[in-house]
Amino acid sequence: MKIYNSLKEFNPGFKTIVTIGTFDGVHIGHQYIIKYLNDIAKNEGGESVLLTFHPHPRHVLYPENQDLKLIDTLLEKKEKLAAAGLQNLIIHPFSTDFAKTKSVNFVRDILVDKINLHYLVVGHDHHFGKNREGTFEDLHTLSKTYEFTVDQIPAQALDDISVSSTKIRNLLDAGDIIKSNKYLGSEFTLTGLVEHGNKLGRTINFPTANLKLEKNKIIPRAGVYLVKVSFNSLYLFGMLNIGELTNKIEVHIFDFSQNIYDSKIKIYFIKRIRDGKDFADSISLKEQLKIDEVICREIIKSI
């Protein structure tokens, strides 16, 4: 996959089969669209292109409200899009000035003149341009003027529920890892650096790695989870705790004793084990962690 960090960098000498969106999570609906793009690209002799934006438009348009947390970091999104088979990714910086682009100008000046639009694919609820004024009907009209094809994909459904990034965020907020992973088509992940903590885990033979995340990354509901941990090409199982009040993330990696401070690790969420608890002392905490580990290891046997 070729990556372009602005529209200025993109100068295609081929027919572009384009879609537009934030694609947060690159869930099964997004994956369907990318496959759809690639199928058209093959038939039309072109290449698939996604125009996305960074930072997320809502973080720019509503600076006083940063409550929206994202399923993927930018790096995680790139990795998922590449795995889904996307051929070209344009990550254009989003700004308040860019947000003022009228829908007609967006199509003419950006999609047609800069991206060399040949075929445009949009989702069932796609709006574009200043104040999201542009509609599919507008695209259909403009396609005749600027000689491109436009196609609309209906909401993709799973178990009779249309999949969306918002619904996946709600599932993560509720701690429903099983269903969120189903909608994502892969395990939800957290990626970050291991930082120093209070080292309480060491004193009860349950050492933990404390994870520092990028801002605006969504964190699932507090509690204990069975996870996989990726580090230096190793994949190890472990159990992870998310603090109730602090959202502090601590992972105990099974059968592992290396020093990994300041190292980047990736956490893959498999299943939520229980809610968080308060413990009167370290003895009762240790006993609960032993129970958690037994439960996790039993689940691992069935994977």
KEGU-973812 format. One record per residue (C-alpha): y, z, x negated; residue number from 1; residue in three letters. Coordinates in Angstrom, 2 decimals. Example, Ala and Ser with C-alpha at 12.3 -4.5 7.8 and 13.67 -1.06 7.14 Angstrom:
! residues 2
+---------+---------+---------+-----+------+
!       y !       z !       x ! pos ! code !
+---------+---------+---------+-----+------+
!   -4.50 !    7.80 !  -12.30 !   1 !  Ala !
!   -1.06 !    7.14 !  -13.67 !   2 !  Ser !
+---------+---------+---------+-----+------+
***
This chain:
! residues 303
+---------+---------+---------+-----+------+
!       y !       z !       x ! pos ! code !
+---------+---------+---------+-----+------+
!    0.00 !    0.00 !    0.00 !   1 !  Met !
!    3.44 !   -0.96 !   -1.29 !   2 !  Lys !
!    6.18 !    1.63 !   -0.79 !   3 !  Ile !
!    9.89 !    0.86 !   -0.52 !   4 !  Tyr !
!   12.41 !    3.72 !   -0.52 !   5 !  Asn !
!   15.09 !    1.84 !    1.42 !   6 !  Ser !
!   15.64 !   -1.41 !    3.28 !   7 !  Leu !
!   17.53 !   -2.71 !    0.23 !   8 !  Lys !
!   14.32 !   -2.64 !   -1.81 !   9 !  Glu !
!   12.38 !   -4.74 !    0.69 !  10 !  Phe !
!   12.63 !   -8.50 !    0.18 !  11 !  Asn !
!    9.53 !  -10.05 !    1.73 !  12 !  Pro !
!    8.34 !  -13.55 !    1.05 !  13 !  Gly !
!    5.80 !  -13.36 !    3.85 !  14 !  Phe !
!    5.58 !  -13.04 !    7.63 !  15 !  Lys !
!    6.07 !   -9.43 !    8.59 !  16 !  Thr !
!    4.08 !   -7.76 !   11.35 !  17 !  Ile !
!    6.22 !   -4.71 !   12.02 !  18 !  Val !
!    6.16 !   -1.40 !   13.81 !  19 !  Thr !
!    8.75 !    1.38 !   13.77 !  20 !  Ile !
!    8.47 !    5.15 !   14.05 !  21 !  Gly !
!    8.23 !    8.52 !   12.36 !  22 !  Thr !
!    4.39 !    8.47 !   12.56 !  23 !  Phe !
!    4.22 !   12.24 !   12.02 !  24 !  Asp !
!    0.59 !   13.24 !   11.55 !  25 !  Gly !
!   -0.65 !    9.62 !   11.41 !  26 !  Val !
!   -2.91 !   10.57 !   14.33 !  27 !  His !
!   -5.55 !    8.40 !   16.01 !  28 !  Ile !
!   -2.92 !    6.63 !   18.11 !  29 !  Gly !
!   -0.97 !    5.71 !   14.95 !  30 !  His !
!   -4.18 !    4.59 !   13.28 !  31 !  Gln !
!   -4.90 !    2.33 !   16.25 !  32 !  Tyr !
!   -1.46 !    0.73 !   15.88 !  33 !  Ile !
!   -1.95 !    0.12 !   12.15 !  34 !  Ile !
!   -5.32 !   -1.52 !   12.80 !  35 !  Lys !
!   -3.66 !   -3.60 !   15.52 !  36 !  Tyr !
!   -0.95 !   -4.67 !   13.04 !  37 !  Leu !
!   -3.49 !   -5.61 !   10.40 !  38 !  Asn !
!   -5.53 !   -7.65 !   12.86 !  39 !  Asp !
!   -2.41 !   -9.60 !   13.85 !  40 !  Ile !
!   -1.38 !   -9.97 !   10.19 !  41 !  Ala !
!   -4.75 !  -11.49 !    9.39 !  42 !  Lys !
!   -4.48 !  -13.98 !   12.24 !  43 !  Asn !
!   -0.83 !  -14.83 !   11.53 !  44 !  Glu !
!   -1.11 !  -15.01 !    7.74 !  45 !  Gly !
!    1.29 !  -12.10 !    7.24 !  46 !  Gly !
!    1.31 !   -8.44 !    6.22 !  47 !  Glu !
!    1.65 !   -5.18 !    8.14 !  48 !  Ser !
!    4.91 !   -3.24 !    7.75 !  49 !  Val !
!    5.96 !    0.21 !    8.99 !  50 !  Leu !
!    9.65 !    1.07 !    9.05 !  51 !  Leu !
!   10.00 !    4.85 !    9.06 !  52 !  Thr !
!   12.78 !    7.26 !    8.27 !  53 !  Phe !
!   13.38 !   10.32 !    6.10 !  54 !  His !
!   14.58 !   12.95 !    6.79 !  55 !  Pro !
!   13.29 !   13.13 !   10.34 !  56 !  His !
!   16.08 !   11.89 !   12.67 !  57 !  Pro !
!   16.18 !   15.15 !   14.63 !  58 !  Arg !
!   16.85 !   17.15 !   11.47 !  59 !  His !
!   19.86 !   14.91 !   10.77 !  60 !  Val !
!   21.26 !   14.57 !   14.28 !  61 !  Leu !
!   20.95 !   18.28 !   15.08 !  62 !  Tyr !
!   21.65 !   20.07 !   11.77 !  63 !  Pro !
!   22.21 !   23.39 !   13.53 !  64 !  Glu !
!   18.65 !   23.25 !   14.92 !  65 !  Asn !
!   15.87 !   22.91 !   12.37 !  66 !  Gln !
!   13.15 !   24.25 !   14.68 !  67 !  Asp !
!   11.13 !   21.03 !   14.61 !  68 !  Leu !
!    8.29 !   21.47 !   12.14 !  69 !  Lys !
!    6.35 !   18.43 !   10.97 !  70 !  Leu !
!    2.61 !   17.87 !   10.78 !  71 !  Ile !
!    2.86 !   16.05 !    7.46 !  72 !  Asp !
!    5.04 !   16.24 !    4.40 !  73 !  Thr !
!    6.31 !   12.88 !    3.19 !  74 !  Leu !
!    3.60 !   12.75 !    0.51 !  75 !  Leu !
!    0.87 !   13.60 !    3.02 !  76 !  Glu !
!    2.16 !   10.87 !    5.34 !  77 !  Lys !
!    2.06 !    8.31 !    2.53 !  78 !  Lys !
!   -1.52 !    9.24 !    1.69 !  79 !  Glu !
!   -2.65 !    8.98 !    5.32 !  80 !  Lys !
!   -0.90 !    5.64 !    5.90 !  81 !  Leu !
!   -2.50 !    4.20 !    2.78 !  82 !  Ala !
!   -5.91 !    5.44 !    3.92 !  83 !  Ala !
!   -5.32 !    3.86 !    7.35 !  84 !  Ala !
!   -4.86 !    0.46 !    5.68 !  85 !  Gly !
!   -1.10 !   -0.08 !    6.04 !  86 !  Leu !
!    0.10 !   -2.78 !    3.63 !  87 !  Gln !
!    3.85 !   -2.07 !    3.39 !  88 !  Asn !
!    5.80 !    1.14 !    4.01 !  89 !  Leu !
!    9.61 !    1.18 !    4.17 !  90 !  Ile !
!   11.06 !    4.71 !    4.07 !  91 !  Ile !
!   14.72 !    4.29 !    4.92 !  92 !  His !
!   17.12 !    7.23 !    4.46 !  93 !  Pro !
!   18.26 !    8.39 !    7.88 !  94 !  Phe !
!   21.90 !    9.40 !    8.27 !  95 !  Ser !
!   24.46 !    9.96 !   11.03 !  96 !  Thr !
!   26.03 !    6.59 !   10.14 !  97 !  Asp !
!   22.69 !    4.81 !   10.46 !  98 !  Phe !
!   22.16 !    6.52 !   13.82 !  99 !  Ala !
!   25.28 !    4.76 !   15.12 ! 100 !  Lys !
!   23.68 !    1.31 !   14.75 ! 101 !  Thr !
!   23.69 !   -0.39 !   18.14 ! 102 !  Lys !
!   20.37 !   -1.69 !   19.42 ! 103 !  Ser !
!   21.36 !   -5.38 !   19.20 ! 104 !  Val !
!   22.63 !   -4.92 !   15.64 ! 105 !  Asn !
!   19.45 !   -3.06 !   14.71 ! 106 !  Phe !
!   17.32 !   -6.00 !   15.78 ! 107 !  Val !
!   19.56 !   -8.72 !   14.32 ! 108 !  Arg !
!   20.77 !   -7.11 !   11.08 ! 109 !  Asp !
!   17.77 !   -5.02 !   10.14 ! 110 !  Ile !
!   14.60 !   -6.32 !   11.74 ! 111 !  Leu !
!   15.43 !  -10.02 !   11.60 ! 112 !  Val !
!   17.77 !  -10.40 !    8.59 ! 113 !  Asp !
!   16.39 !   -7.69 !    6.26 ! 114 !  Lys !
!   12.73 !   -7.43 !    7.26 ! 115 !  Ile !
!   12.18 !  -11.10 !    8.17 ! 116 !  Asn !
!   10.60 !  -10.09 !   11.47 ! 117 !  Leu !
!    7.82 !  -12.34 !   12.73 ! 118 !  His !
!    5.93 !  -10.04 !   15.09 ! 119 !  Tyr !
!    6.97 !   -6.61 !   16.41 ! 120 !  Leu !
!    4.57 !   -4.04 !   17.84 ! 121 !  Val !
!    5.93 !   -0.94 !   19.60 ! 122 !  Val !
!    4.46 !    1.98 !   21.51 ! 123 !  Gly !
!    4.61 !    2.53 !   25.25 ! 124 !  His !
!    7.73 !    4.74 !   25.13 ! 125 !  Asp !
!    9.65 !    3.10 !   22.29 ! 126 !  His !
!   13.46 !    3.26 !   22.30 ! 127 !  His !
!   15.76 !    2.26 !   19.46 ! 128 !  Phe !
!   19.36 !    1.97 !   18.34 ! 129 !  Gly !
!   22.37 !    4.19 !   19.03 ! 130 !  Lys !
!   21.52 !    6.94 !   21.55 ! 131 !  Asn !
!   18.07 !    5.34 !   21.92 ! 132 !  Arg !
!   19.71 !    2.76 !   24.18 ! 133 !  Glu !
!   17.33 !   -0.10 !   23.36 ! 134 !  Gly !
!   14.27 !   -0.65 !   25.55 ! 135 !  Thr !
!   11.19 !   -2.84 !   25.51 ! 136 !  Phe !
!   12.90 !   -5.13 !   28.01 ! 137 !  Glu !
!   15.78 !   -5.53 !   25.55 ! 138 !  Asp !
!   13.33 !   -6.41 !   22.79 ! 139 !  Leu !
!   11.69 !   -8.99 !   25.02 ! 140 !  His !
!   15.07 !  -10.63 !   25.67 ! 141 !  Thr !
!   16.12 !  -10.52 !   22.00 ! 142 !  Leu !
!   12.77 !  -11.95 !   20.88 ! 143 !  Ser !
!   13.68 !  -15.23 !   22.54 ! 144 !  Lys !
!   17.06 !  -15.36 !   20.80 ! 145 !  Thr !
!   15.73 !  -14.52 !   17.33 ! 146 !  Tyr !
!   12.33 !  -16.17 !   17.68 ! 147 !  Glu !
!    9.89 !  -13.34 !   17.11 ! 148 !  Phe !
!    6.97 !  -12.06 !   19.15 ! 149 !  Thr !
!    7.05 !   -8.57 !   20.63 ! 150 !  Val !
!    4.06 !   -6.62 !   21.88 ! 151 !  Asp !
!    3.75 !   -3.20 !   23.53 ! 152 !  Gln !
!    0.76 !   -0.90 !   23.15 ! 153 !  Ile !
!    0.00 !    1.59 !   25.96 ! 154 !  Pro !
!   -0.57 !    5.27 !   25.19 ! 155 !  Ala !
!   -3.91 !    5.74 !   23.52 ! 156 !  Gln !
!   -5.97 !    8.35 !   25.33 ! 157 !  Ala !
!   -8.59 !   10.83 !   24.24 ! 158 !  Leu !
!  -10.44 !   12.82 !   26.90 ! 159 !  Asp !
!   -7.94 !   11.42 !   29.42 ! 160 !  Asp !
!   -5.02 !   13.01 !   27.50 ! 161 !  Ile !
!   -2.60 !   10.70 !   25.70 ! 162 !  Ser !
!   -2.31 !   11.63 !   22.03 ! 163 !  Val !
!    1.09 !   12.37 !   20.55 ! 164 !  Ser !
!    2.54 !   14.20 !   17.56 ! 165 !  Ser !
!    4.16 !   16.69 !   19.95 ! 166 !  Thr !
!    0.82 !   17.56 !   21.56 ! 167 !  Lys !
!   -0.77 !   18.05 !   18.15 ! 168 !  Ile !
!    2.07 !   20.36 !   17.11 ! 169 !  Arg !
!    1.50 !   22.38 !   20.29 ! 170 !  Asn !
!   -2.21 !   22.62 !   19.52 ! 171 !  Leu !
!   -1.45 !   23.88 !   16.00 ! 172 !  Leu !
!    0.99 !   26.42 !   17.42 ! 173 !  Asp !
!   -1.85 !   27.62 !   19.65 ! 174 !  Ala !
!   -4.33 !   27.71 !   16.75 ! 175 !  Gly !
!   -6.59 !   25.07 !   18.31 ! 176 !  Asp !
!   -7.71 !   23.49 !   15.05 ! 177 !  Ile !
!  -10.79 !   21.83 !   16.52 ! 178 !  Ile !
!   -8.82 !   19.75 !   19.03 ! 179 !  Lys !
!   -5.88 !   19.07 !   16.70 ! 180 !  Ser !
!   -8.29 !   17.73 !   14.07 ! 181 !  Asn !
!   -9.91 !   15.57 !   16.74 ! 182 !  Lys !
!   -6.55 !   14.07 !   17.68 ! 183 !  Tyr !
!   -5.52 !   13.65 !   14.04 ! 184 !  Leu !
!   -8.80 !   11.97 !   13.15 ! 185 !  Gly !
!   -9.01 !   14.24 !   10.09 ! 186 !  Ser !
!   -8.46 !   17.87 !    9.12 ! 187 !  Glu !
!   -4.97 !   19.28 !    9.33 ! 188 !  Phe !
!   -3.76 !   20.11 !    5.82 ! 189 !  Thr !
!   -1.31 !   22.29 !    3.97 ! 190 !  Leu !
!   -0.30 !   21.34 !    0.43 ! 191 !  Thr !
!    1.66 !   23.60 !   -1.87 ! 192 !  Gly !
!    2.00 !   25.52 !   -5.12 ! 193 !  Leu !
!    0.14 !   28.76 !   -5.78 ! 194 !  Val !
!    2.65 !   31.55 !   -6.38 ! 195 !  Glu !
!    2.33 !   35.19 !   -7.38 ! 196 !  His !
!    1.78 !   37.70 !   -4.59 ! 197 !  Gly !
!    1.30 !   41.47 !   -4.47 ! 198 !  Asn !
!   -2.28 !   41.06 !   -5.76 ! 199 !  Lys !
!   -3.66 !   43.47 !   -3.15 ! 200 !  Leu !
!   -6.68 !   41.23 !   -2.65 ! 201 !  Gly !
!   -7.83 !   41.79 !   -6.20 ! 202 !  Arg !
!   -8.09 !   45.53 !   -5.66 ! 203 !  Thr !
!  -10.65 !   45.03 !   -2.85 ! 204 !  Ile !
!  -12.56 !   42.14 !   -4.50 ! 205 !  Asn !
!  -10.96 !   39.52 !   -2.27 ! 206 !  Phe !
!   -8.43 !   37.82 !   -4.57 ! 207 !  Pro !
!   -6.18 !   35.35 !   -2.79 ! 208 !  Thr !
!   -3.99 !   32.40 !   -3.71 ! 209 !  Ala !
!   -0.57 !   32.58 !   -2.07 ! 210 !  Asn !
!    0.75 !   29.18 !   -1.03 ! 211 !  Leu !
!    4.38 !   28.04 !   -1.20 ! 212 !  Lys !
!    5.04 !   25.15 !    1.20 ! 213 !  Leu !
!    7.75 !   22.54 !    1.60 ! 214 !  Glu !
!   10.36 !   23.34 !    4.24 ! 215 !  Lys !
!    9.92 !   21.95 !    7.77 ! 216 !  Asn !
!    6.13 !   21.94 !    7.45 ! 217 !  Lys !
!    4.36 !   23.25 !   10.54 ! 218 !  Ile !
!    2.17 !   26.32 !   10.07 ! 219 !  Ile !
!   -0.65 !   26.99 !   12.56 ! 220 !  Pro !
!   -0.81 !   30.13 !   14.67 ! 221 !  Arg !
!   -1.27 !   33.36 !   12.74 ! 222 !  Ala !
!   -4.85 !   34.42 !   12.11 ! 223 !  Gly !
!   -7.88 !   33.78 !    9.92 ! 224 !  Val !
!   -9.30 !   30.29 !    9.36 ! 225 !  Tyr !
!  -12.26 !   28.68 !    7.66 ! 226 !  Leu !
!  -10.87 !   26.09 !    5.22 ! 227 !  Val !
!  -11.72 !   23.75 !    2.39 ! 228 !  Lys !
!   -9.60 !   23.88 !   -0.76 ! 229 !  Val !
!   -8.97 !   20.92 !   -3.04 ! 230 !  Ser !
!   -8.03 !   21.67 !   -6.64 ! 231 !  Phe !
!   -8.42 !   19.40 !   -9.69 ! 232 !  Asn !
!  -10.99 !   17.19 !   -7.90 ! 233 !  Ser !
!  -12.95 !   20.27 !   -6.80 ! 234 !  Leu !
!  -13.63 !   20.91 !   -3.11 ! 235 !  Tyr !
!  -14.44 !   24.53 !   -2.33 ! 236 !  Leu !
!  -14.74 !   26.53 !    0.88 ! 237 !  Phe !
!  -12.70 !   29.59 !    1.60 ! 238 !  Gly !
!  -11.01 !   31.66 !    4.27 ! 239 !  Met !
!   -7.29 !   31.68 !    4.85 ! 240 !  Leu !
!   -5.00 !   34.20 !    6.50 ! 241 !  Asn !
!   -1.63 !   33.39 !    8.07 ! 242 !  Ile !
!    0.55 !   36.47 !    8.54 ! 243 !  Gly !
!    1.68 !   37.33 !   12.05 ! 244 !  Glu !
!    5.34 !   38.04 !   11.28 ! 245 !  Leu !
!    5.90 !   36.46 !    7.88 ! 246 !  Thr !
!    3.77 !   33.26 !    8.12 ! 247 !  Asn !
!    2.61 !   34.23 !    4.64 ! 248 !  Lys !
!   -0.35 !   32.07 !    3.64 ! 249 !  Ile !
!   -3.16 !   33.57 !    1.55 ! 250 !  Glu !
!   -6.46 !   31.87 !    0.84 ! 251 !  Val !
!   -9.56 !   33.47 !   -0.63 ! 252 !  His !
!  -11.71 !   30.78 !   -2.28 ! 253 !  Ile !
!  -15.43 !   31.46 !   -2.19 ! 254 !  Phe !
!  -17.30 !   31.65 !   -5.52 ! 255 !  Asp !
!  -14.18 !   30.88 !   -7.56 ! 256 !  Phe !
!  -12.39 !   32.93 !  -10.22 ! 257 !  Ser !
!  -10.06 !   30.57 !  -12.11 ! 258 !  Gln !
!   -6.37 !   31.32 !  -12.65 ! 259 !  Asn !
!   -4.51 !   28.70 !  -10.59 ! 260 !  Ile !
!   -0.98 !   30.11 !  -10.51 ! 261 !  Tyr !
!    1.69 !   27.36 !  -10.34 ! 262 !  Asp !
!   -1.01 !   24.78 !   -9.54 ! 263 !  Ser !
!   -0.89 !   22.49 !   -6.53 ! 264 !  Lys !
!   -3.73 !   22.90 !   -4.06 ! 265 !  Ile !
!   -4.53 !   21.29 !   -0.73 ! 266 !  Lys !
!   -5.97 !   23.21 !    2.19 ! 267 !  Ile !
!   -8.08 !   21.51 !    4.89 ! 268 !  Tyr !
!   -8.37 !   23.51 !    8.12 ! 269 !  Phe !
!  -11.82 !   23.56 !    9.72 ! 270 !  Ile !
!  -11.91 !   26.34 !   12.32 ! 271 !  Lys !
!   -9.95 !   29.38 !   13.47 ! 272 !  Arg !
!  -12.03 !   32.55 !   13.13 ! 273 !  Ile !
!   -9.91 !   35.28 !   14.70 ! 274 !  Arg !
!   -6.44 !   36.65 !   15.43 ! 275 !  Asp !
!   -4.56 !   38.64 !   12.86 ! 276 !  Gly !
!   -4.98 !   42.42 !   12.77 ! 277 !  Lys !
!   -3.21 !   45.47 !   11.40 ! 278 !  Asp !
!   -5.35 !   47.75 !    9.24 ! 279 !  Phe !
!   -4.91 !   51.46 !    8.64 ! 280 !  Ala !
!   -6.03 !   51.24 !    5.03 ! 281 !  Asp !
!   -7.54 !   48.93 !    2.41 ! 282 !  Ser !
!  -11.08 !   50.14 !    3.21 ! 283 !  Ile !
!  -10.93 !   48.91 !    6.81 ! 284 !  Ser !
!   -9.31 !   45.67 !    5.63 ! 285 !  Leu !
!  -12.13 !   45.09 !    3.15 ! 286 !  Lys !
!  -14.79 !   45.70 !    5.81 ! 287 !  Glu !
!  -13.17 !   43.16 !    8.13 ! 288 !  Gln !
!  -12.92 !   40.60 !    5.33 ! 289 !  Leu !
!  -16.64 !   41.02 !    4.64 ! 290 !  Lys !
!  -17.34 !   40.26 !    8.30 ! 291 !  Ile !
!  -15.01 !   37.23 !    8.18 ! 292 !  Asp !
!  -16.78 !   35.91 !    5.10 ! 293 !  Glu !
!  -20.21 !   36.20 !    6.72 ! 294 !  Val !
!  -18.96 !   34.29 !    9.78 ! 295 !  Ile !
!  -17.43 !   31.58 !    7.59 ! 296 !  Cys !
!  -20.51 !   31.14 !    5.45 ! 297 !  Arg !
!  -22.68 !   30.81 !    8.57 ! 298 !  Glu !
!  -20.42 !   28.03 !    9.84 ! 299 !  Ile !
!  -20.51 !   26.32 !    6.45 ! 300 !  Ile !
!  -24.32 !   26.11 !    6.69 ! 301 !  Lys !
!  -23.97 !   23.96 !    9.81 ! 302 !  Ser !
!  -21.40 !   21.57 !    8.34 ! 303 !  Ile !
+---------+---------+---------+-----+------+
***
